[in-house]
Amino acid sequence: SVVGTRWVLTWKVVGGVKTVKARLVAKGYQDPDLQDGLVETSGSVSLRSSHLQVISLAALRGWKLWSIDIKNAFLQADGFGRVVFIQSPPEWRPGDNRRIWKLNAPAYGLNDAPVAFHRSLKRHLLNDKESLKAVDLRLEASNFDPCLFFVFRGEGPAVGVMTTHIDDLLGCGEKDILEKMGKFLSCRFGPVKIQKDDFMHLGMDIVQKLDGSVEITQKNFTD
């Protein structure tokens, strides 16, 4: 079976200029594997309590709070263990429906794309050999939340903590942890978007003040 596609346009204001991002997505509801119950759809987002734990630790320890966003995340997954074909968009060749593509990575719109990407992300984060070699850090996943990670230098105490919500990461740590985590993620996923001090994460407007305290609102969301 072949899954259809469509374009999704997202309008954003960047530097006062309204711009549009166009993304080709699969019509995931047409996926026959989904209808047969063969698609994994859970386990790629952290708990709300884990987000609050990161924010609390930042305030208590005076650690810098930050957010990292991985670009084109789903397309960078290590495959997803099944065969999926998608139909080319009608604009590709109007009136000709014969062209189809076999996916090498999960396309946006497929119900297991978030899980496939997060599995690849977690595999990279827990690769102690590579992380120690690249940035002299290692990560451990929490037994309480598999999307909550603690950052260590060797066998000493934790020097940072981070949650993963698919491709949106929220973390805090000692002064060099942000730079090192950005470098380690870039080794596998290319340039990442980093925000700190005043940023939005999962609908939360987060501001860390000079004294280390953190203020959370949802002003932009409610507006």
C-alpha positions, 0 to 999 in steps of 0.5 A, a space after each residue: 500500500 502507498 501512503 498519500 502526501 500533502 504540503 503543510 505551510 507554517 507561517 512565522 514572523 522572523 525579525 519582523 518579517 512574515 515568512 513561510 516554511 513548507 514541509 511535505 508530510 505523509 497522510 499517516 492515517 492512511 498507513 495500513 500498518 497503523 490500521 493493523 496495530 503494528 505502529 509504535 506510537 508512545 515513549 518519546 516525550 518526557 513527563 511534565 514533572 521531569 520538566 519541572 525537575 530540570 527547572 527546579 535544579 537550575 534555580 536551586 543550584 544556580 545552573 544555566 537553563 537552556 533549550 536545544 532544538 534539533 532541526 529536521 529531526 525525523 528525517 535524521 532517524 536511523 530508519 524505522 524497521 518497516 517498509 513504507 512507500 509514499 505518493 509523490 505530491 500532485 505538484 510533482 507531475 500533475 495528473 500522473 500518480 505513478 511516481 512513488 518513493 520508498 522511505 529511508 527515514 520516517 517522514 513527518 506525518 507518520 505516527 511512528 516518526 517521533 518514536 523512531 527519531 527519539 530511539 535514534 536520539 537516545 542511542 546517541 546520548 547513551 553512547 558513552 564511548 562517543 560522548 566521552 571521546 567528543 566532549 568528556 561527558 557521559 549520560 545516564 537515563 533515569 529509571 523514573 522517566 526514560 526521557 530524563 537524562 543525567 550528565 556526568 564527568 566520569 564517575 563524579 556527581 551529576 553536573 547537568 540534567 536534561 529532558 527530551 520531548 521528541 526533538 526539543 531538549 530542556 536542560 541545565 548544568 555547570 557552565 560548560 555543559 551547554 556548549 559540550 551538549 550542543 557540540 555532541 548533538 551536532 556531531 550526529 544531527 548537524 547544527 542545533 538551535 540553542 536558546 537560553 535566559 529567555 525562551 519558549 519551551 513546549 508552550 512555556 515562556 521561561 525566563 531565568 533571572 540574574 539571581 538564578 530564579 526562574 519565572 514560567 508563564 504561558 503568555 504567548 500561548 494564551 494570547 
